[in-house]
Amino acid sequence: MRVSTIIPTYNSESTLAQAIDSALAQEIDGHEVIVVNDGSTDGTAALIAGYGNRIRQMEHPNRGFTRSRNPAAAIAQGEYLAFLDADDLWLPGRLELTCAALDRNPYATLAFGDVIPLHEDGSRGAPWVVGRAPSLSDLFMRGWRIYPSAVTIRRSAFVACGGFNEQLTNFSDMYLWMCARELGVFEYITEPLTIYRTLEFSRVGDKYGGGRKAFTRAVRNRYGRAVRPLAAEMDRVLASSLVAKAVMQRDRGEILPACRTLVRATWRSPRYLLQCGLVPHLFGRANRRRVIGTSSTSQGVEE
C-alpha cells in the first residue's frame, strides 16, 4: 500500500461527504481511506456506512481529533500517511504530487503545499502562499502555516515522532512538524491543492487559547528558549483575535462583555495591546479596520 488517507470526523455530516469524495477521487494507485467517527451524535455514522467497502471505518467515543488520528495511523497500511479534516477537501493531484515528492527525496520526512481558504460565506480567497520549505529555526519563529489537510508524511517518520502528541488539545500538528523536521527536510509543493475551511478570525482566540499553555510547555521542554519567538507570536495572534471580538461586541452594544474580552486580550499579550493603543479610540471605525485587518497576517493558528 502506497498511501493511507486518514479522515477524523465529529458531527461533520454537512461537509464529510465532500471530504471523503475528494479523497476517493485522487488518481493514485495503492490508496486507502480510513474514516474515524469520533463519537458523532448527528447523521455521520449513517453517512460513513453508506460508503461500504470503499473506505475503512473506525468508531470510538469522542476523544478529539488528535486521539482519533493516532489509532487510524496504527492500522494504516500505507508507506505514507495523508491527513484530511472532515471540513476540508482536496483538489485533483493532491496525493500524487506529495507522494511523488517523497519518492524523489528519501531524506524528506513530509511533503506539504499551500491551501486555498474557504470562508464561512462560501467564498474562496487567494491561496495562502508559504513560499518554501521551513527549517527547524523557521518553525521556532512562527509555526510556518502548515495545515494537516495539506500534509503527507512518511509513515516511518510519523512513528519515530510518536505520532500526534495526545497531551495537546490544540497545536499537536505544529508539535509533530517540529519533531519531523528534526529527522529530515520537508518538501514544499508550490501548487495549492487543499481547500481549507477557515474560522472567523474573532473566534480564533476562544477556540485555540486554551491549548496554548500546554503547547508552549511541551516545546519549551523539548527545545528550550529557542521557541520564545513562536510563543510570543502565538500570543499576538490570539490577542489580536480577542480584540477583534471585543470590537464586534462593542458594535452590538455589548459594552461589559467587550471590556471583559479586552481584559483577556491584555492578559494574553500586553505588548500587542500597547501596539494597538488600548485607549477609547480603539473602538473607532479606523481602528476597527486596523484590528480586523490583522487576520490577513494571522493565518498560523491551526487545530
Solvent accessible surface area in square Angstrom, and as a share of the most:
residue,aa,sasa,rsa
1,M,105,0.47
2,R,75,0.27
3,V,0,0.00
4,S,0,0.00
5,T,0,0.00
6,I,0,0.00
7,I,0,0.00
8,P,0,0.00
9,T,0,0.00
10,Y,89,0.34
11,N,59,0.30
12,S,18,0.12
13,E,82,0.37
14,S,104,0.67
15,T,22,0.13
16,L,0,0.00
17,A,36,0.28
18,Q,95,0.42
19,A,0,0.00
20,I,0,0.00
21,D,69,0.36
22,S,13,0.08
23,A,0,0.00
24,L,49,0.24
25,A,70,0.54
26,Q,14,0.06
27,E,155,0.69
28,I,26,0.13
29,D,125,0.65
30,G,36,0.35
31,H,43,0.19
32,E,16,0.07
33,V,4,0.03
34,I,0,0.00
35,V,0,0.00
36,V,0,0.00
37,N,3,0.02
38,D,0,0.00
39,G,21,0.20
40,S,22,0.14
41,T,115,0.67
42,D,57,0.30
43,G,26,0.25
44,T,0,0.00
45,A,48,0.37
46,A,76,0.59
47,L,42,0.21
48,I,6,0.03
49,A,61,0.47
50,G,69,0.66
51,Y,23,0.09
52,G,36,0.35
53,N,153,0.79
54,R,146,0.53
55,I,10,0.05
56,R,80,0.29
57,Q,89,0.39
58,M,44,0.20
59,E,121,0.54
60,H,24,0.11
61,P,106,0.67
62,N,83,0.43
63,R,110,0.40
64,G,30,0.29
65,F,62,0.26
66,T,11,0.06
67,R,99,0.36
68,S,0,0.00
69,R,1,0.01
70,N,26,0.13
71,P,35,0.22
72,A,0,0.00
73,A,4,0.03
74,A,76,0.59
75,I,66,0.34
76,A,7,0.05
77,Q,113,0.50
78,G,1,0.01
79,E,90,0.40
80,Y,2,0.01
81,L,0,0.00
82,A,0,0.00
83,F,0,0.00
84,L,0,0.00
85,D,13,0.07
86,A,2,0.01
87,D,59,0.30
88,D,2,0.01
89,L,27,0.13
90,W,7,0.03
91,L,45,0.22
92,P,116,0.73
93,G,20,0.19
94,R,3,0.01
95,L,0,0.00
96,E,92,0.41
97,L,64,0.32
98,T,2,0.01
99,C,0,0.00
100,A,28,0.22
101,A,0,0.00
102,L,1,0.00
103,D,77,0.40
104,R,169,0.62
105,N,32,0.16
106,P,98,0.61
107,Y,172,0.65
108,A,1,0.00
109,T,9,0.05
110,L,0,0.00
111,A,0,0.00
112,F,0,0.00
113,G,10,0.09
114,D,3,0.02
115,V,2,0.01
116,I,24,0.12
117,P,1,0.01
118,L,22,0.11
119,H,70,0.31
120,E,102,0.46
121,D,120,0.62
122,G,53,0.51
123,S,52,0.34
124,R,141,0.52
125,G,23,0.22
126,A,79,0.61
127,P,56,0.35
128,W,42,0.15
129,V,93,0.53
130,V,22,0.12
131,G,47,0.45
132,R,125,0.45
133,A,34,0.26
134,P,3,0.02
135,S,42,0.27
136,L,46,0.23
137,S,73,0.47
138,D,22,0.11
139,L,2,0.01
140,F,23,0.10
141,M,104,0.46
142,R,100,0.37
143,G,5,0.05
144,W,15,0.05
145,R,55,0.20
146,I,6,0.03
147,Y,6,0.02
148,P,1,0.01
149,S,1,0.01
150,A,2,0.01
151,V,0,0.00
152,T,0,0.00
153,I,0,0.00
154,R,39,0.14
155,R,66,0.24
156,S,74,0.48
157,A,7,0.05
158,F,10,0.04
159,V,92,0.53
160,A,74,0.57
161,C,25,0.15
162,G,62,0.59
163,G,7,0.07
164,F,2,0.01
165,N,36,0.19
166,E,66,0.30
167,Q,140,0.62
168,L,5,0.02
169,T,111,0.65
170,N,21,0.11
171,F,0,0.00
172,S,0,0.00
173,D,0,0.00
174,M,11,0.05
175,Y,27,0.10
176,L,1,0.01
177,W,1,0.00
178,M,1,0.00
179,C,4,0.03
180,A,0,0.00
181,R,49,0.18
182,E,78,0.35
183,L,98,0.49
184,G,16,0.15
185,V,59,0.34
186,F,9,0.04
187,E,42,0.19
188,Y,36,0.14
189,I,19,0.10
190,T,104,0.60
191,E,89,0.40
192,P,34,0.21
193,L,8,0.04
194,T,1,0.01
195,I,0,0.00
196,Y,24,0.09
197,R,64,0.23
198,T,22,0.13
199,L,45,0.22
200,E,67,0.30
201,F,25,0.10
202,S,9,0.06
203,R,116,0.42
204,V,14,0.08
205,G,3,0.03
206,D,65,0.34
207,K,116,0.49
208,Y,12,0.05
209,G,11,0.11
210,G,73,0.71
211,G,2,0.02
212,R,33,0.12
213,K,140,0.59
214,A,29,0.22
215,F,1,0.00
216,T,5,0.03
217,R,128,0.47
218,A,18,0.14
219,V,3,0.01
220,R,113,0.41
221,N,121,0.62
222,R,118,0.43
223,Y,38,0.14
224,G,33,0.31
225,R,178,0.65
226,A,51,0.40
227,V,0,0.00
228,R,119,0.43
229,P,54,0.34
230,L,2,0.01
231,A,5,0.04
232,A,60,0.47
233,E,50,0.22
234,M,9,0.04
235,D,20,0.10
236,R,56,0.21
237,V,5,0.03
238,L,1,0.00
239,A,0,0.00
240,S,0,0.00
241,S,0,0.00
242,L,6,0.03
243,V,0,0.00
244,A,1,0.00
245,K,48,0.20
246,A,0,0.00
247,V,1,0.00
248,M,53,0.24
249,Q,15,0.07
250,R,99,0.36
251,D,68,0.35
252,R,143,0.52
253,G,53,0.51
254,E,63,0.28
255,I,95,0.48
256,L,107,0.53
257,P,51,0.32
258,A,0,0.00
259,C,60,0.36
260,R,150,0.55
261,T,5,0.03
262,L,20,0.10
263,V,102,0.59
264,R,102,0.37
265,A,0,0.00
266,T,46,0.27
267,W,188,0.66
268,R,38,0.14
269,S,12,0.08
270,P,77,0.49
271,R,181,0.66
272,Y,12,0.05
273,L,3,0.02
274,L,142,0.70
275,Q,109,0.48
276,C,7,0.04
277,G,20,0.19
278,L,77,0.38
279,V,70,0.40
280,P,127,0.80
281,H,115,0.52
282,L,2,0.01
283,F,40,0.17
284,G,31,0.30
285,R,203,0.74
286,A,70,0.55
287,N,14,0.07
288,R,86,0.32
289,R,165,0.60
290,R,124,0.45
291,V,1,0.00
292,I,61,0.31
293,G,38,0.37
294,T,24,0.14
295,S,36,0.23
296,S,75,0.49
297,T,94,0.54
298,S,10,0.06
299,Q,29,0.13
300,G,22,0.21
301,V,16,0.09
302,E,10,0.05
303,E,24,0.11
